[in-house]
Amino acid sequence: MKNLAFLSIIFALCMSSGCTNAQSMSEKKILIVYLSRTYNTQAIAEIIQKNSGGTLVALELKQPYPENYKQTVQQVVDENESGYLPPLKTKIDSIEKYDVIFIGFPTWDMKMPPPMKSFLHENNLSGKTVIPFNTNAGYGVGSGFKTVKQLCPDSKVLEGFSITGGIERDGILFVMKGEKLKEAESEVKEWLKKIKIMQ
Ligand SMILES: Cc1cc2nc3c(=O)[nH]c(=O)nc-3n(C[C@H](O)[C@H](O)[C@H](O)COP(=O)(O)O)c2cc1C
């Protein structure tokens, strides 16, 4: 009888302290950080937010890129060559409180854009679940998701999501509307289910 009482107390303590290791996704704190120049990646970030909850944060730079596309491409190529990390205006309030961090960015120069590299250098995501997503002009994510893994060596990096967005080079800017938005929504939901963020 004494043994049974002892076991009941241990069981109750275990349940209340979470030692069952069963924190469900809905209890996890989610942050969605994204970079977006022509708002396609932002549209994907908003779909993720709608289906997972979480806090949305757009990355802003101290010194924004030029409006001119060609000048921006040249600046990005130079920054990639020199390894320059552009300073960010955006600071995350208590990043340590988040368990899951979505990282969204467009493909630039077939790579992760320098500002997202700045973010991953400035913020320690070790021990967290990191989930990348991307939009591009049809050439894919390039080395972007590999770079996420390299810059987050102590995080659990889940399978990323990538979709065709705008083609600024050809004057095609924001495309995530109408049928394209519906398509994107269903693809994002399928992916969120696969990685068990959504039921
Ligand atoms: C500086 C720059 C470089 C880019 N380089 C590539 C590239 O190498 N490959 C590609 O597929 N798309 C490239 N793009 C196109 C963007 O990835 C695409 O338009 C994306 O959907 C933009 O996302 P956003 O609307 O969130 O800014 C580039 C765009 C910019 C502005």
The ligand as an SDF file (V2000), in Angstrom:
LIG
                    3D

 31 33  0  0  0  0  0  0  0  0999 V2000
   19.4970   40.6820  -55.6190 C   0  0  0  0  0  0  0  0  0  0  0  0
   18.6400   39.5600  -56.1300 C   0  0  0  0  0  0  0  0  0  0  0  0
   19.2400   38.3980  -56.5860 C   0  0  0  0  0  0  0  0  0  0  0  0
   18.4430   37.3220  -57.0120 C   0  0  0  0  0  0  0  0  0  0  0  0
   19.0480   36.1660  -57.3940 N   0  0  0  0  0  0  0  0  0  0  0  0
   18.2920   35.0990  -57.7390 C   0  0  0  0  0  0  0  0  0  0  0  0
   18.8970   33.8520  -58.0620 C   0  0  0  0  0  0  0  0  0  0  0  0
   20.1270   33.7100  -58.0340 O   0  0  0  0  0  0  0  0  0  0  0  0
   18.0940   32.8110  -58.3990 N   0  0  0  0  0  0  0  0  0  0  0  0
   16.7210   32.9270  -58.4110 C   0  0  0  0  0  0  0  0  0  0  0  0
   16.0320   31.9510  -58.7060 O   0  0  0  0  0  0  0  0  0  0  0  0
   16.1120   34.0940  -58.0880 N   0  0  0  0  0  0  0  0  0  0  0  0
   16.8610   35.1900  -57.7600 C   0  0  0  0  0  0  0  0  0  0  0  0
   16.2560   36.3610  -57.4140 N   0  0  0  0  0  0  0  0  0  0  0  0
   14.7870   36.4430  -57.4670 C   0  0  0  0  0  0  0  0  0  0  0  0
   14.1140   36.2400  -56.1070 C   0  0  0  0  0  0  0  0  0  0  0  0
   14.6260   35.1180  -55.4340 O   0  0  0  0  0  0  0  0  0  0  0  0
   12.5950   36.0450  -56.2630 C   0  0  0  0  0  0  0  0  0  0  0  0
   12.0630   37.0950  -57.0020 O   0  0  0  0  0  0  0  0  0  0  0  0
   11.9060   35.9500  -54.9180 C   0  0  0  0  0  0  0  0  0  0  0  0
   10.5950   35.4550  -55.0670 O   0  0  0  0  0  0  0  0  0  0  0  0
   11.8460   37.3000  -54.2400 C   0  0  0  0  0  0  0  0  0  0  0  0
   11.3250   37.1770  -52.9610 O   0  0  0  0  0  0  0  0  0  0  0  0
   10.6980   38.4320  -52.1960 P   0  0  0  0  0  0  0  0  0  0  0  0
    9.5120   38.8730  -53.0260 O   0  0  0  0  0  0  0  0  0  0  0  0
   10.2970   37.9030  -50.8720 O   0  0  0  0  0  0  0  0  0  0  0  0
   11.7350   39.4940  -52.1260 O   0  0  0  0  0  0  0  0  0  0  0  0
   17.0180   37.4550  -57.0170 C   0  0  0  0  0  0  0  0  0  0  0  0
   16.4410   38.6490  -56.5860 C   0  0  0  0  0  0  0  0  0  0  0  0
   17.2380   39.6900  -56.1570 C   0  0  0  0  0  0  0  0  0  0  0  0
   16.5780   40.9610  -55.6820 C   0  0  0  0  0  0  0  0  0  0  0  0
  1  2  1  0
  2  3  1  0
  2 30  2  0
  3  4  2  0
  4  5  1  0
  4 28  1  0
  5  6  2  0
  6  7  1  0
  6 13  1  0
  7  8  2  0
  7  9  1  0
  9 10  1  0
 10 11  2  0
 10 12  1  0
 12 13  2  0
 13 14  1  0
 14 15  1  0
 14 28  1  0
 15 16  1  0
 16 17  1  0
 16 18  1  0
 18 19  1  0
 18 20  1  0
 20 21  1  0
 20 22  1  0
 22 23  1  0
 23 24  1  0
 24 25  2  0
 24 26  1  0
 24 27  1  0
 28 29  2  0
 29 30  1  0
 30 31  1  0
M  END
$$$$
